[in-house]
Amino acid sequence: MAEGRLAGRIALVTGASSGIGEAIALGFAREGADVIVHYRTRQREAEEIAEEIRGMGQRARTVQADIVDAGQVAQMLTEAATFGPLSIVVCNAGTHRRVPFLEIDEAMWDWVLDTDLKGPFLVGQGAARQMVQNGTGGSIIATSSVSAHSAQPELVHYQAAKAGVAMLVRGMALELAPHGIRVNAIAPGLVETNLTTRIFRTPDVLAGRVSRIPLGRAGQPADMVGAAIFLASDESAWTTGTTITVDGGFSVT
């Protein structure tokens, strides 16, 4: 029998083939959850993570979907349901690309807003429908960002999407509370992932960013896991509609 704060629960983590999603998926498994590892293109990496989870004694499977496509999201959730009733869903898959505001075209705007805002809406709504039908309640967690409330150059499209996620979470939390479904978000600060490679490969830029972080370092994906486990577990049974900022103190500067 699995032990841990998430023992006996089934979690779906989108964008789990790398970065923050990977860390959360593995963290959930260490706490006793069975995990469905979502990916869009990184099948090999997703399979390796699923195998690592199985090595912990937990069940795992991979699912592929483009989260901006409603049909693919519906199919992903149908496949996930064959594993058992979902009790935890992390809407983590996202993207961004630094582009000066005056150079953002419609295609770039749509790509970022679709991935970072429409995607969590589609996944969150579909998962919530399953949870309501099952009558089991659950926890839905979205990945927002400190960029939701802290403007930076060349990220207007990303900032707009992440601000939308913060409000999406609040609205979902209000409407889903009667069904025992809690909805919250995690807002990471500067974390080393595939999306921040340019910063971490430019020492002067990285030093400037770190100089604004009171705890004196950039984040790693593992730094997000504690907040995710808290929001997924009964420890946060009276917490909904909120965003936990995990940024080393950047937001207070």
N, C-alpha and C positions, 0 to 999 in steps of 0.2 A: 504494500500500500504506500503510495507516494505521500510524503510529508512536506509541509511548507505552507506558506500563507495562501498559495493558490492551488493547493492539492485538490484534485478531482475536477478542475475547471478546464474548459477548452477555450483557447485564445486564438484569434486571427490577427496577425500583424502584417499590415501592408508595407511595401517597401522594405522587406525584411532580409533582402539578400546582401545588404551592406550597411555600414554606418550605424545610425541610431536605431533603425529597425532591427538590425541584426543583434545589437546589444540587448534590446528589450526582449526579443524572442528568446535569447539564451537565458536572460535573467528570469523570465517567466518560467522556463523549464526548470531552472534550479530551485524555484519555489513550488514545484510540483504540478505545473500546468502542462497539458498537452497543447502543442502549438502547430498552427497552420501557417506556413511560411509563404507569403505572397511575393511574387516577382513579376516584372514585366519582360525583361530581356536577359537577366543574369541567371539562367537556369542552373548552370553548374555550381555557382556560388550558393544558390538557394538549396540545392540538393546536399551540398556539403554541410550547411547549417542544420538541415533536417537530420542528417546523419549524426551530427554532434549531439543534437537533442535526444535522439534515440539512445546514444551512448550514456546519457544520464538516467536512462530507464523510463523516459517519457515517450509517448506516441508523438509522431510528427509526420506531416506530409507537406508537399509543395502544391501551390496553385498559381497558374499564370493568368494575368488579366491586365488590360489597359484600363485603369480606373476612371478614365474620362468617358468610357463607352458604357452606357447603361446596360446594354445586353451582356457585355462581358462581365460587368460587376454582378449582375443577377446570376450568371452561370457560376461565377466564383463562389458566391454565397450558397448556391445550391450544392456545389461540390463540398464546401466546408461543412454543410449541415449533415452530410453523410458520416462525419466524424463524431457527431453528437451535437446537442444544443450548445450554441455559442453563448458564453457568459462574459467574455471579454473581447472587445474589438479595438484595435489601435489603428487609427487612420493616420499613418505616418508617411506614406509615399508622397514625395514632393520634388520640386525642381526650382531652379532659378538661374538666371544668367545676368551678370552685370552689364547694363546698357544705359548710356546717358538718356535722360528723359526725352530730349528732343529727337532721339534716334530710335525710340521704341515704335515699331510698326504694329499694325493690327494683328498680324500673325503671332508676333512675339507676345503681345498682351494676352491674346486668347490662349496661347500655349501655357503660360504661367498661371493665369486665372483658372483655366480648366483643370490643370493638374493639382494646384494647391488649394483650390476652393470648391470647384465642382466635384472633384474626386472625393474629398471627405464628405460632401453632402450625399453623393450617391451611395458610398459605402456605409455611411452612418445611417441613412434612411433605410437602406435594405436590411442592415443588421438589426435595426430597431424593430422593423416589421416582423422579423423572425422571433425576436425576443418577446414581443407582444403576443404573437401567436402561440408561443410556447408557454407563456405565463410565468417565465422564470426570472424576469428582471435581468439586470446585467450592468456592465460598465463599458461605456464607450469613451475612448481617449483620443484626442486629436493632437497632432503636433503643430503648434503655432510657432511663434518666434518673437524675440525681443524687437524684431523689426516691425511688429504690429503696432508698436507705440514709440519707436525710436527711429526717426528718419535718417537715412544714410544716402550718399550719392549713388546714382546708377541702379537703384533698387525700387523705383516707384511701383512697378508692376507687382513685384514680390511683396512689398509692404502692404499694398492694397489687398492682396489675397490673404495674407496672414492676419490683417485686421479683420477681414471678413470671417476667417476661421474663429477668431475670438468671439464674435457676435453670434456666429452659427452655433457654437457650443452653448452659449447662454440661452438662445431660443429653443434649441433641442432639449436642454435640461428642463426648461419650464414645462414644455408640452409632454415630455416623457416621464416626468416624476410620478404621475399617478400610476404608471405601469411598473414602478420599481426600477426604472432604468436611470442610472446616473451618467451624466455627460460632463467631462472636464477636458482641460487641455494642459499641455506642457509647453512652455516657451523657452527653448534653448537660446543661449547666447552664442558666442563664437565657439564652435565645436569643429574638430578636425574630421571632415568627411570628404567624400568625393566632390561635394559642391563647394568646398572651401579650399581646394587644392592650391589655387593661385595665391591666396593669402599666405598659406603656410610655406610656399616655395619662394616667397619674397620677404627676406628677413626684416627689411626696414618697415614694410607694411605691417608685418606680424608684430614687431616690437611696438609700433604705434598703437595697435589695437589692444595689445596686452597691457600697455601702460594705463589704460582706462579701466582695467579690471582689478578691483580691490584685492581679490585673492591671489593676484599675481601670476596667473597662467591662463592659457586657453583651455577650453573643455575638451574632454574625450567622450565618445559615445557612451562609455560605461557610466559617466556622471549623470546620465538621464535615467538610469535604470531604477534607482531608489524611488524617485517620484512616480515612475510608471507602476511599480509594484504597489506603492501606497494607494494610488488611484484605482488600481484593479482589485484590490483586496478589501476585506471587511473593515480594515483599519480606517477607511474613508467612507464608511457607511452613511455619514451625514454630510457628505461633501458633494455638491453638484453645482454646475454652472460656473465653475471658477477656473482660473488659469494659474498654474504654479510656474513661476519663473525660475529657471535654473541657469544662471549666467555669471556666477562668480562675483556677483555684486555690481556688474556693469550698469544695471538700471538705476542704481542709486547715485551714480556719478554725474 
